[in-house]
Amino acid sequence: MKMFLIPGLIIMTAHPMYEADGTLWNIGFAAGPDRNGIATSTWRYVIWKVTPPETKEEMKNPWLRLEIVAEIPSSKMWSIPYFHSFFMTENYLIFTEQPWITGDLSTLLIDHIIKGKGIGDTMYWDENMPLYFHIVEKSTGKLHPLKYEADPFGFFHAINAYEEDSHIILDAPFKSTPVSYNSLKIESLGAPPSELQKTMMTEDPVAGPCMRFVLPLYAPGFTGVSSQIPSLGETKAWVVADSTIYLHPEYLAPPSQYKRQRAFEFGVVNPQYLSQKYRFAYGVGYPRGNVAGSIIKLDTVKKRFVKTWEDSKCFATEPIFVPRPGSTKEQDGVVVFSCLGTDRENPTTYFVVLNPDLEELGRFSAPVNTPVEFHGLWISS
């Protein structure tokens, strides 16, 4: 990447979003002055896009098409709330400021520079900070004037988002307890089974229950007293201050359904329905382990998990929904994923294909052990 195009860029999310024409969107965390030399806080969020190449030179180097759309200062002067992924609809990009803090200058100085700890060890959960949502108009880069907040929640992977009736719907596995990377550290994954089990009980699952937040694009003025305003579904919203909305989510599946599966993570939808109104999502459940396990189908209309696929011989990893070429139906396609064999004497990795109702259509295997894999891509011929 032409790093000089984004001054002070430190990290960016691992989950860029794509429009139908191939335009890529992402958000980075940058320090210091913005591209105009202006600094209103130590840290800022940089929203940028890369449009499809039009020349041979751009085909060789797509980053020549990079365009900074917006730069938004952190709500904290000396640190920046972290997020792993963000939401996108047809007209808006939505990111959160979670109570998961990184880049705290004093912590970086003491723990990272002086004590030599990793960057991950300098991150912390601020239990007194709300969850904030920020809406940015994609066409202008302008920040929506309404402010949105909720109880402290965090999440790793957004499921989907879309616009409906002047509202923005956001779905993700939100967690009300501290979010961290602790369970993915070498000392955690390489610990004796008893210690790993303890870590899984205290730190995991990394994902909370699937929830839906609904953000109204318009709201009445504040009258001096908090007042509830209409929302969609079972979600709730109140005007609590000037241009400030407090949000309460709804469950996309009842808590009782997590008793065995424990979580729904790495949620995916038919890619033709990204940023559009959708009904079904597929994700990983953790009935037996950490990071891999079973495949679950979520029905956002019935508000429950409706199907589960599980094989005692292997651990399922993050799925991908592959639509049938030429089809526009949400449920016309297959769910594909790798499944890691559990037989130590006969190492095997399976590649499994399911129909939309999680019935197995076939699989092939390789006589090898592979690490847990996620964030893969399906590239058609």
C-alpha positions in Angstrom: 0.0 0.0 0.0 1.1 3.6 -0.6 1.5 4.2 3.1 2.1 7.9 2.5 -1.5 8.2 1.3 -2.6 7.5 4.9 -0.3 9.5 7.2 0.4 7.8 10.5 -1.5 4.5 9.6 -0.7 1.9 12.3 -3.2 -0.9 11.7 -6.4 -1.6 9.8 -9.2 -4.1 10.2 -8.8 -7.6 8.8 -12.2 -7.4 7.3 -12.5 -5.1 4.3 -16.0 -4.8 2.8 -16.8 -5.0 -0.9 -19.5 -3.4 -3.0 -21.0 -5.2 -6.0 -18.6 -3.4 -8.5 -15.6 -4.6 -6.5 -14.9 -1.3 -4.6 -13.1 -2.2 -1.4 -13.7 -0.3 1.9 -11.7 -0.5 5.1 -10.9 1.5 8.3 -7.5 2.1 9.7 -6.2 3.4 13.0 -3.7 6.2 12.6 -1.7 8.4 14.9 -0.7 12.0 14.6 -2.0 14.7 12.2 -4.4 13.9 9.4 -3.7 14.3 5.7 -4.3 18.1 6.1 -1.8 18.3 8.9 -4.5 18.8 11.5 -4.5 16.9 14.8 -7.5 17.1 17.2 -6.5 14.0 19.2 -3.6 11.5 19.3 -5.5 8.9 17.4 -8.0 8.9 14.6 -10.0 6.5 12.4 -9.3 6.7 8.7 -12.0 5.4 6.3 -10.8 4.7 2.8 -11.8 2.9 -0.4 -10.2 1.5 -3.4 -12.2 1.6 -6.6 -11.8 -0.9 -9.4 -8.7 -0.3 -11.6 -9.2 1.4 -15.0 -5.6 1.4 -16.5 -2.8 -1.2 -16.9 -0.8 0.6 -14.2 -3.7 0.4 -11.8 -4.2 -3.3 -12.6 -0.6 -3.8 -11.5 -1.0 -1.7 -8.4 -4.7 -1.3 -7.3 -3.6 0.9 -4.4 -3.2 3.8 -6.9 -7.0 4.0 -6.6 -7.0 4.5 -2.9 -9.1 7.4 -1.7 -9.4 8.7 1.9 -13.2 9.2 2.5 -13.2 10.4 6.1 -10.9 10.9 9.1 -12.6 10.9 12.5 -10.8 11.6 15.8 -11.0 9.0 18.6 -13.4 9.9 21.4 -10.4 9.5 23.8 -7.5 12.0 23.8 -4.6 9.6 24.5 -5.9 6.2 23.2 -8.4 4.7 20.7 -11.2 2.2 21.2 -10.5 -0.9 19.1 -12.8 -2.9 16.8 -12.0 -5.9 14.7 -14.7 -5.4 12.0 -17.3 -2.9 10.9 -20.7 -2.7 9.2 -21.7 -1.5 5.8 -25.0 -0.8 4.1 -25.9 0.5 0.6 -25.3 4.1 1.7 -23.5 4.0 5.0 -20.5 2.7 6.8 -21.0 2.1 10.5 -18.2 1.5 13.0 -18.2 1.1 16.7 -16.1 2.5 19.5 -16.0 -0.5 21.9 -14.8 -0.4 25.5 -11.8 -2.4 24.3 -9.0 0.2 24.4 -5.6 0.1 22.5 -2.9 2.6 21.9 -3.0 4.2 25.4 0.2 6.2 25.4 1.1 5.6 29.1 0.4 1.9 28.9 2.4 1.6 25.6 5.4 3.4 27.3 5.4 1.3 30.4 4.3 -2.2 29.3 5.4 -2.2 25.6 8.5 0.0 25.4 10.0 -0.5 28.9 8.8 -3.9 29.9 8.9 -5.4 26.4 5.4 -6.8 26.3 3.5 -7.4 23.1 1.0 -4.8 21.8 -1.8 -7.2 22.7 -0.9 -7.1 26.3 -1.4 -3.3 26.4 -5.0 -3.6 25.4 -7.6 -3.4 28.1 -11.4 -3.3 28.8 -12.8 0.0 30.1 -15.9 -1.2 32.0 -17.1 2.4 32.5 -17.2 3.2 28.8 -20.4 2.8 26.7 -20.5 1.2 23.3 -20.7 4.0 20.7 -21.9 3.6 17.1 -20.8 6.1 14.3 -22.6 6.3 10.9 -20.6 7.8 8.0 -22.2 8.6 4.7 -20.2 6.8 2.0 -20.9 9.3 -0.8 -19.7 12.4 1.2 -17.6 11.0 4.1 -19.8 13.1 6.5 -20.4 11.8 10.0 -24.2 11.5 10.8 -25.2 14.1 13.3 -26.9 11.7 15.7 -24.9 10.1 18.4 -25.7 6.4 19.4 -24.7 4.7 22.6 -25.5 1.4 24.4 -24.4 -0.6 27.4 -20.8 -1.8 27.2 -20.6 -4.5 24.5 -17.9 -5.8 22.2 -17.7 -8.1 19.2 -15.2 -9.5 16.7 -17.1 -10.3 13.5 -20.1 -8.5 12.1 -22.7 -10.7 10.5 -24.5 -8.2 8.3 -26.2 -4.8 8.1 -28.9 -3.1 6.0 -31.2 -0.2 5.8 -35.0 -0.4 6.3 -37.6 2.3 6.9 -35.1 5.1 7.8 -33.3 2.8 10.2 -30.0 0.9 10.0 -30.0 -2.7 11.2 -26.8 -4.1 12.6 -26.3 -7.9 13.5 -23.4 -9.3 15.3 -22.5 -11.6 18.3 -22.2 -8.9 20.9 -20.6 -9.8 24.2 -21.3 -7.9 27.5 -18.2 -9.2 29.2 -14.6 -8.2 28.3 -13.5 -9.0 24.8 -9.8 -9.9 24.3 -7.3 -12.0 22.3 -6.1 -13.8 25.5 -7.5 -17.2 24.5 -5.6 -17.1 21.3 -2.2 -16.6 22.9 0.5 -19.3 22.5 0.5 -19.8 26.3 -3.2 -20.4 26.3 -3.4 -22.7 23.2 -0.3 -24.6 24.2 -1.3 -25.1 27.9 -2.2 -28.5 29.4 -5.8 -29.5 28.8 -6.8 -28.6 32.3 -5.5 -25.1 32.0 -6.9 -24.7 28.5 -10.3 -25.8 29.8 -10.0 -23.2 32.6 -9.2 -20.5 30.0 -12.1 -21.5 27.9 -14.5 -21.2 30.8 -13.2 -17.8 31.9 -12.2 -16.2 28.6 -14.4 -18.0 26.1 -16.5 -18.0 24.1 -14.9 -15.0 22.4 -18.3 -14.2 21.0 -21.5 -13.3 22.8 -25.1 -14.1 21.8 -26.2 -12.9 18.3 -28.0 -9.5 18.8 -29.6 -6.9 16.6 -29.2 -3.1 17.2 -31.4 -0.7 15.2 -30.2 2.8 14.7 -32.8 5.4 13.7 -31.5 7.9 11.1 -33.9 10.5 12.4 -35.2 11.3 15.9 -37.2 14.0 17.6 -35.4 16.7 19.7 -34.5 16.2 23.3 -37.2 17.7 25.6 -35.2 17.6 28.8 -36.5 14.2 29.8 -35.5 10.8 28.3 -38.2 9.6 26.0 -38.7 6.3 24.1 -39.1 6.5 20.4 -40.4 3.9 17.9 -38.0 1.2 16.8 -38.1 -2.0 14.8 -38.8 -5.5 16.1 -38.1 -6.0 19.7 -35.3 -3.4 19.8 -35.7 -0.2 21.8 -34.4 3.4 21.6 -34.6 6.5 23.7 -33.7 10.1 23.2 -31.5 10.8 26.2 -29.8 14.1 25.4 -29.4 16.5 22.5 -28.9 14.4 19.3 -28.1 11.4 21.5 -29.9 8.0 21.2 -29.6 5.2 23.7 -30.1 1.8 22.2 -31.3 -1.6 23.5 -30.8 -4.7 21.3 -32.9 -7.8 20.7 -31.7 -11.4 20.6 -31.5 -13.1 17.2 -31.7 -16.5 19.0 -32.9 -17.3 22.5 -30.1 -17.7 25.2 -31.3 -21.2 25.8 -30.0 -22.3 22.4 -26.4 -21.5 23.5 -26.4 -24.1 26.3 -24.5 -26.6 24.2 -23.2 -24.7 21.2 -21.9 -21.9 23.5 -21.6 -19.3 20.7 -22.2 -18.4 17.0 -19.1 -16.9 15.5 -17.6 -16.2 12.0 -21.1 -15.6 10.7 -21.5 -15.5 7.0 -24.4 -14.8 4.6 -24.9 -15.3 0.9 -22.5 -12.6 -0.5 -25.2 -11.3 -2.8 -27.1 -10.3 0.3 -24.3 -8.4 2.1 -25.4 -4.9 3.0 -29.0 -6.0 2.0 -32.0 -7.3 3.9 -31.4 -11.0 4.5 -32.8 -13.9 6.5 -30.2 -16.6 7.0 -26.6 -16.7 8.3 -24.2 -19.5 9.0 -21.6 -19.7 11.7 -19.4 -21.8 13.9 -20.6 -23.2 17.3 -18.3 -24.4 20.0 -19.8 -27.5 21.6 -16.5 -29.3 22.1 -13.7 -26.8 21.7 -12.2 -23.5 21.0 -12.3 -21.6 17.6 -13.7 -24.7 15.7 -16.6 -27.0 16.3 -20.0 -27.3 14.5 -21.9 -25.3 11.8 -25.1 -23.5 12.8 -27.8 -21.9 10.7 -29.4 -18.8 12.0 -32.9 -17.7 10.9 -33.3 -13.9 11.6 -37.0 -14.0 11.0 -37.8 -16.9 13.3 -35.2 -15.5 15.7 -33.6 -18.9 16.4 -31.0 -21.4 15.3 -32.9 -23.7 12.9 -30.2 -26.3 11.8 -26.9 -27.7 13.1 -24.3 -29.8 11.5 -21.7 -31.7 13.6 -19.4 -34.6 13.1 -17.6 -36.3 16.0 -14.7 -37.1 13.6 -13.7 -33.5 13.0 -14.0 -29.8 14.1 -15.7 -27.5 11.6 -14.1 -24.2 10.8 -15.4 -20.9 9.4 -17.8 -21.5 6.6 -18.3 -19.8 3.3 -21.6 -19.5 1.4 -21.1 -20.0 -2.3 -24.1 -19.0 -4.4 -25.1 -20.9 -7.5 -23.7 -19.0 -10.5 -26.5 -16.8 -12.0 -28.9 -17.3 -9.1 -30.2 -14.4 -7.0 -32.1 -16.5 -4.5 -30.8 -16.3 -0.9 -30.9 -20.1 -0.3 -29.6 -21.2 -3.7 -26.0 -22.3 -3.1 -23.8 -24.4 -0.9 -22.0 -24.0 2.4 -18.3 -25.0 2.3 -15.7 -25.4 5.0 -12.8 -27.4 6.2 -13.2 -29.8 9.1 -10.2 -30.8 11.2 -9.9 -34.5 12.0 -9.7 -35.6 15.7 -7.9 -38.9 15.2 -4.3 -38.4 16.3 -3.2 -41.7 14.9 -4.6 -41.0 11.4 -4.3 -37.3 10.6 -7.1 -36.1 8.3 -8.5 -32.8 7.1 -11.8 -32.8 5.4 -13.3 -30.3 2.9 -17.1 -30.5 3.4 -20.0 -29.3 1.2 -23.5 -28.8 2.7 -26.7 -27.6 1.2 -28.5 -24.6 2.7 -30.3 -26.9 5.2 -26.9 -28.2 6.4 -27.4 -31.6 4.8 -24.1 -33.0 3.6 -23.7 -33.2 -0.2 -20.1 -34.6 -0.1 -16.6 -34.3 1.1 -13.0 -35.1 0.3 -10.1 -35.6 2.6 -6.3 -35.2 2.8 -4.1 -37.3 5.1 -2.6 -34.3 6.9 -3.2 -32.2 10.0 -3.8 -28.5 9.3 -4.1 -25.6 11.8 -7.5 -24.0 12.5 -8.2 -21.8 9.6 -10.5 -18.8 9.1 -11.1 -15.7 7.0 -10.7 -17.6 3.8 -12.0 -16.6 0.3 -13.9 -18.5 -2.4 -12.6 -17.4 -5.8 -14.7 -18.7 -8.7 -13.2 -19.8 -12.0 
